[in-house]
Every structure is written in structure tokens, then in C-alpha cells.
């Protein structure tokens, strides 16, 4: 065969050895797209850890999550009422009643469930959602009114009143949880949980009803352009603007919007 002709194998080998300008451009485009796709972090992997007096595993993620806790003898754990799925017969359950006018006004829980080991305890959100854990070392977090699930004995929590604009437009109502101390805090969501870390001075907008927990400052700002009509018709005229440094946990679904959709679907048959 004439040397002017190459076999298919030789042609392929030649192309593999000397990438064309087009191939280089395509690879650069794919690399750039991959970099641009990096955003807030989520996970579907099991989260396993230990604490003073026990261990935990978060499984069946990311919208049917279950928190399994192994408690040592005499180790207490506080949880939201109604969160228990199951527990060992050796665990002691005690309900605590704490009346406060702000809890009554905020429709907050007046009771807390305290579980004392030894044994196994299974907890889960009341709605389809995820669970994640925060390890506190004396720092303070703000947690949405429905996002608290459980905590170890070194964690303290109280209700904190928000300003009027945040009360009306943040989707969290007048009161949120202020949580501080040393230990583990488990929070829950409606839908999957996404973690967003913010650098110093970095701002990030989150729509109403998607907040779970945060340790940085935020305010309500108008993000839609085109006047007040545009803001109301888009449904996203006002949003929560967070400014770093800090971390925000958000949920992928809005419980109020989901409830409204259910009503519409039920009414339409």
C-alpha cells in the first residue's frame, strides 16, 4: 500500500498524540464549566461521629433521613417532641414542661423530651427532609423555628425575637431559636440541606422559607427590578441577604409553598 495512505489505527494514533486546536478548546470549555458548576455543598453520604457519652449515624439521606444515636449509661440527650421513631427498652424518657409567654405567642413547643441511656434511639423529621449536625464550641447559631431536632447536654437554646421586616419577610416568623454552648446540635429541613460558606464581605441571597440555620448577619433586601409590580408578580421581590464571614444552611423546599400547592391540587380535584 502507498505511503500516502494511513490506516484507521494510524490516524487515530496520530490524533491522540497531537491534539487539535478544537480539542484543546473543548477541553478548556469543559474545565471552565466544571469550575463554574461548583456551588453550595450537599451530601447523600452517611454522616457518622461520636460525642461525650455516645455515637451517632445520619442515614437514608437526603430527604428520608434518620438519626440513630447510641447512648452510654446515664448520658442524656434532648430532642424535639414527636421526633422519636423507636428506642431501646433500656432508655429512660422524661418530658419537661416549660411555659413562657413568648413560646405561647410563637406557637413554640412548651415541652422537650429528654432521653437517658443506655441504648439506641432513632429520630427523624416530621416531614420529608434531611438532617445535619453542627459541632458547637462556645459559638452561637440562629436556627429556624422548625429546624431544631436534638442536642447533647452542653447545648442551650432560647427563643429570640426578630425585627418586624424579618418577621414578615424571612419566612421564619417573629421568633427563631438562639442556640449556643458546647456539644452537638442536630438540625432538620424540609427537602435536602445545602451548606453555603461565605468569605469575609461576601453576600448571598436566599429566598423566604428556605432558611435552616446561620451564624452570620442577614437583612431583608429587594432583589427584583422593574418596580413593585415586578416584585410581587415574580414571587421573589424580597429575599434574605447574608453577609460573610460565616455559614448558612438552607433547605431545598419551602414548606409554606408546598402546603399552598397541596391546597390548590386538592381544590382542583
N, C-alpha and C positions, 0 to 999 in steps of 0.2 A: 504494500500500500504506500502511496506517495506520502512524503513527509509534510506535504501541505495540509494533510488531513489529520485530525486528532480524534481519538476515541472519546466516547462519552465520559469514561472514567478519568481520562487525562484532562478533559475540560473541567470536570467537577473539581479535580485536584488543584488545577490552576486557579479556579475561582476561590477555593478555600485558602490557598496560600496568599493570594493578593486580593484583599477585599476591595471592592469598587467604592467609588465616592458615594454612590447611592446607598450601599450597605452601611457605610460609616455614618451617613446622615440618619438612616433609620434607627441604627443602634443608639445614636445620641438622642434621638427623639424619644425612644422607649425609656432611656435612662432618665431624661428630664421629666417624663410623665410619671415615672415611679417616684421620683423625688417630690413632685408636686402632690402626689396622692397621699403623702404622709400627713396625718391629721390627729384628731383626738384618739386616745387609745381605748380599746375594748378587749375583752378576752372571753373565750369559752372554755378555757382550761380550768381544771380543779385547782382551788386555792387551799393549800394545806399549811398549818402552822401550829405553834404552841404558845402557851401563856402560863403564868404562875398559877398552877393548880389544874391544868388541863390542856387539851389539844382540840383542834377544830379542822373541819374539811367543808368547803363550799363546793357542791357538786350539782350535776344536772343543769348546767348553765346553758343559755343566758337568760331565758325567760321562764324557766320552771325550777329555779334554784332551790336547793335545800341546804341548810346549815346543820351539820352534825357535830355535836360537841361531846367530848369525853371529859367528865368532871371527876376530880380526885375527891377523896374523903374530906368532907367539910368545906369544899370550895363552892362559894355561891356565884350565881350568875343571874342578872336581872334582864327581863325580856318584856316586850310589848304584850299585853293581854290578848289572848286568842291566837298567838303565833305558834303555839306548840302543835306539832303533828303527833309525836309519840315520845315516850320516855321509859327508862328502866324503872322497875318496881322499887329499886333501892333509892331513887331520887326523892327528896322531900320538896314539895311545892307549897309555897306560902304566898298568899295575896296580901298586898299592902294598900291601904286606902289613904289617900292624901287629898284633902279638899282645899282648893284655892279658888277664889273668885275668878281669877284670870283663866284658869283651866276651864271653869264652867262657861265663861264668856267665849272662849276659843273652841269649845266643844272638844277639849282635850281629854285624855284618859285620866280618870281620878285614881285608877289602880295600877299597880305594877306587879308582875309575877316574879318571884324570886325562887330559883331552883338551886338546891344544895345537893352536892354529890355524896356518895359515889354513883356513877352510872352514865348512861348515854342519853342525850337529849337531841331531838330533831325539831328544828324551827323552820318556818317558811313565810314569805309574804302572803298576805291575804288575796292579792291579785297576781296575775301573770307577770312575773318580774324577776330581777336579778338581785344578788346580794354581794356586797364587797365589805372589806374590813379596813378600818383605819387604826393605826397604832399611835396613840397619843402619848406624848412625853411632856406633859405640862402645858401644851398648847391648847388653843380654843378653836372650835369649829361651830359654824352655824349649820343647822340641819333642818330640812323641810318638815312641816308639821306631821306628815305621814311617812317620813323616811326612816325614823328610828326603829330598829328591830331588837337589838340586845346589846349588853355591855358587861364588862367584868367589874369587879367590886371597886376598883380605883377610879371609875368614871363617874362624874357628876353631871347632872343636866337640870336645866330650868327653862321656863318659857320667857322669851324676850319679845317685847312689842316692837313692831316696825313703824316707820313713818307712814303717813297717810298714802303717799304716792306708791310706796312699795306694797302697802296693804291692798290697794285696789288693783295694781297692775302686775305684780310679780307672780300672781297665781298661788301664793302661799298664805294669804290672809293676814290678819293682824298680828298673830303670834307665830314665831318659829322657835325651834329648840336652840338654846345656847349650851354647848357641851364642852367640858374641859376635864382635865385630870390626867392620870397615868394609867394606861391599860389599853384594852381593845374595845373598839366600838364597831358594831356591825350595822350597816345601813341597807335599806331595801329600796327598790324602784318599781315603777310600772314600765315594763319593757326592759331592754338591756341598759346597763350602766356604762357610761363613757367618761373617761378621765381626761381632763384638759389641764396641763401645766402651763402657767403663764409666767413669762420672764418679767423682769423689772420694767414697768411702764407699758407693757403690752396690754392691749384691750381686746375684749372678746364679747360678742353679743349672743345672748341665749334667750329664746322665746319664752313667753309666760307659760307656766305649768310644766316646765322641763327641769326645774332645779331639784337637786337632791341634797348636796352638801357643798360648803365652800369655806375657805379660810382667808379670803381676800375681800376687799371692798367692792361694792357694786352700787349702781344707781339706775334709775329708770330713764331711758332716753328714747326719743322719737327717731326711727331709722328709715321710715318711708318718705319719699319725696313726692311732690305733686299736690300738696295741700291736705287739709283734714279729710276730704272725701277719699283720697287715695289711701290714707292711713286706716280708715275704718273698713273700706272695701277689701283691702289686701289681707286683713286679719293679722297683720304683722307691723302695724304702725308704731307700737311701743314695745321695747324689749329691755332686758336687763343687761347693762353694760358692766362687765367685770374688768378690773384693772389689776395687773400683777405688781409685785410678785405674789404667787400663791397657786392654789389648785382648786378646780371646780369639778364636781361630779354632777353629770346631768343624765336624765333618762330619755330614752328614745321615743316614748309615747306620753301623751298628755291625757291624764285620767278624766279631766273635765270634758275635753273634746271627744273622748271615746264614749263617755256617758251620753253626750248630746247626739252622737251618731247612732247609738243604740235606740234612743228615743225616736229619732227620725225613722229608722228602719222598722221599728215596732209599729209606729203610727201608719206607715205606708203599707203594712201587711207583708 
